[in-house]
């Protein structure tokens, strides 16, 4: 992955989304893949459909196409999960965000411009699995820079605060 570094700049920490968000999307895709097959079997079992109504070749073709669609959706989500990354260097905070496979947005904040860093961990799952959000406020900007759904948000906050000298807050 290409990370735009300046001359002499070094990476302090790299952060991806928490694995829980990949797992929940994978589970949803599996449910969507299994649902038509389960519904078909249930309709045959309750007598709403005749067992020989669809030829075996057509059923296998439709099943393979359905599986291909699900695999493509999972591959797209996994790729976006892996390519979305936040990098803290000794000088900057870099957010590389892929909205689609070929649609990338890179936002860069200089650490010396950061004034406030806030960590937000909410809910039982967020506290048990240690994921949350980090909000970064810079001088002269009206909007917050939010890094959401990340593992170990406190470690990211500490890396940003150490490099910037900003104040920090924790909420949850």
C-alpha positions in Angstrom: 0.0 0.0 0.0 1.2 3.4 -0.9 1.6 5.8 2.0 2.7 9.3 1.0 5.6 10.0 3.4 7.9 13.1 3.4 11.7 12.9 3.3 12.9 11.6 6.7 9.4 10.9 8.0 8.8 7.7 9.9 5.6 5.8 10.7 4.7 5.6 14.4 1.5 3.5 14.2 -0.9 2.1 11.5 -4.5 1.4 12.4 -7.3 -0.5 10.5 -10.9 -1.0 11.4 -11.6 -3.5 14.2 -12.0 -7.1 13.0 -15.6 -7.2 14.5 -16.9 -5.0 11.6 -15.4 -7.4 9.0 -16.9 -10.4 10.9 -20.4 -8.8 11.1 -20.4 -8.1 7.3 -19.1 -11.6 6.6 -21.9 -13.0 8.7 -24.5 -10.9 6.9 -23.2 -12.1 3.6 -23.3 -15.7 4.7 -26.9 -15.3 5.8 -27.9 -13.7 2.5 -26.2 -16.6 0.7 -27.9 -19.3 2.7 -31.3 -17.8 2.9 -32.6 -18.7 -0.6 -31.4 -22.3 -0.3 -33.0 -22.7 3.1 -36.3 -21.1 1.8 -36.3 -23.5 -1.2 -35.8 -26.5 1.1 -38.5 -25.3 3.5 -41.0 -24.8 0.6 -40.3 -28.3 -0.6 -40.6 -29.8 2.9 -43.9 -28.1 3.5 -45.3 -29.2 0.1 -45.5 -25.6 -1.4 -43.1 -26.6 -4.2 -42.8 -29.8 -6.1 -39.3 -31.4 -5.6 -38.8 -31.9 -9.3 -39.9 -28.4 -10.3 -36.4 -27.2 -11.1 -33.9 -29.2 -13.0 -30.6 -30.1 -11.2 -28.5 -28.3 -13.8 -30.6 -25.1 -13.4 -30.4 -25.3 -9.6 -26.6 -25.8 -9.6 -26.2 -22.9 -12.1 -28.4 -20.5 -10.0 -26.7 -21.7 -6.8 -23.2 -21.1 -8.3 -24.2 -17.6 -9.6 -25.7 -16.7 -6.1 -22.4 -17.9 -4.4 -20.4 -15.8 -6.9 -22.4 -12.7 -6.1 -21.9 -13.3 -2.4 -18.1 -14.0 -2.8 -17.8 -10.8 -4.8 -19.5 -8.8 -2.2 -17.3 -10.2 0.6 -14.1 -9.7 -1.5 -15.1 -6.1 -2.1 -15.8 -5.4 1.6 -12.6 -7.2 2.7 -10.5 -5.2 0.2 -12.0 -1.9 1.4 -11.5 -3.0 5.0 -7.8 -3.8 4.3 -7.1 -0.7 2.3 -8.8 1.8 4.7 -6.0 2.8 7.0 -5.0 5.5 9.4 -1.3 6.2 9.8 0.4 8.4 12.4 3.9 9.5 11.6 6.3 11.6 13.6 4.9 14.7 11.7 1.4 13.9 10.4 -1.9 12.0 10.7 -2.8 10.4 7.3 -6.3 9.0 6.6 -6.5 6.8 3.5 -10.1 6.1 2.9 -11.4 3.9 0.0 -15.1 4.6 -0.7 -15.2 2.1 -3.6 -12.5 0.0 -5.2 -11.2 2.8 -7.4 -12.3 5.8 -5.4 -9.7 6.8 -2.8 -9.6 9.9 -0.5 -6.5 10.9 1.4 -6.7 13.4 4.2 -3.6 14.6 5.9 -3.3 16.6 9.2 -0.1 18.0 10.5 0.4 17.0 14.1 1.5 20.5 15.1 -1.9 21.9 14.1 -3.9 19.4 16.3 -5.4 21.0 19.4 -7.7 18.3 20.8 -8.0 14.6 20.6 -11.0 12.7 22.0 -11.6 9.0 22.3 -15.2 7.6 22.4 -15.9 4.0 23.3 -19.6 3.1 23.5 -21.6 0.1 24.4 -20.9 -3.2 25.9 -19.3 -4.6 22.8 -17.1 -1.6 22.3 -15.8 -1.9 25.8 -15.4 -5.7 25.7 -13.8 -5.8 22.3 -11.9 -2.5 22.7 -13.1 -0.6 19.7 -14.3 2.9 19.3 -13.7 6.3 17.6 -11.0 9.0 17.8 -12.0 12.6 17.1 -9.3 15.1 16.2 -9.8 18.8 16.3 -7.4 21.1 14.5 -6.7 24.8 14.7 -8.7 26.9 12.3 -10.9 24.0 11.0 -14.6 23.9 11.8 -15.1 20.2 11.2 -13.7 17.3 13.3 -11.5 14.6 11.8 -13.2 11.4 13.0 -11.5 8.0 12.9 -14.3 5.5 13.5 -14.6 1.7 14.2 -11.0 1.2 15.1 -9.3 -1.3 17.4 -7.5 0.1 20.5 -8.5 3.8 20.0 -6.5 4.8 23.1 -3.2 3.7 21.5 -4.0 5.8 18.5 -4.9 8.8 20.7 -1.6 8.4 22.7 0.4 8.3 19.4 -1.3 11.5 18.2 -1.0 13.3 21.5 2.6 12.3 21.9 3.5 13.8 18.5 1.3 16.9 18.7 1.3 18.0 22.3 -2.5 18.3 22.1 -4.9 17.8 25.0 -7.0 14.6 25.1 -10.4 13.5 26.5 -12.0 10.1 27.0 -15.7 9.6 26.8 -17.7 6.4 26.8 
